[in-house]
Amino acid sequence: MVCPRCLTAVEQIVERLEIPYANVALGEIDLKHAIDDESKKRLSEALEEIGFSLIDDRKSRLIGQMKNLIVQKIHHSQDVLNVKWAEYISDHLNYDYKYLGMLFSSVESITLEQYIIRQKVERIKELLIYNEITLNQMAFQLGYSSVAHLSSQFKKITGMTPSQFKNTIGIKRKTLDNV
């Protein structure tokens, strides 16, 4: 789950299935108590119908938590993105960053750093489409050292410069969970 609409969709599912929950957050459903296997199966099937999956093992849960931390910080925070990702992620999850990075790479087939860059590029696309701030402001807001660095990473991922992207009509953005 990577957006407010996703949260609402999941809340509607747990309510429809009459599963008592305390809270739904990005990537998590905080249940009031454990549910039986039949309820878990119904929940899993309902989530799969809308493109989600029930993550039940520790490693998958950790990867989901890493992704949620990154998405939350890049897409849903108004703070300037001056983050030391290794510290940020390991502090929030209480695991060594080396372990988390190796786990992420082994399951996702890209490094954690590549995932972060891809998320930043998707945020840049969004900001370019809104056309409310300059590239200088984007670079500052997303923690880039310069516009040249932002443009270089953007071109490496998309194959075009931010200006070319902005001038291209009909660009289809990826949903955050497909980055």
Protein Blocks (a to p, Z undefined) as FASTA:
>chain_A
ZZfklmmmmmmmmmmnopacfbdcehiacdfbdcdfklmmmmmmmmmmnopacdfbfklm
mmmmmmmmmmmmmmmccbdcddcfklmmmmmnopafklmmmmmmmmnopafklmmmmmmm
mmmmmmmmnomacfklmmmmnopabfklmmmmmmmmnopafklmmmpghiacddfklZZ
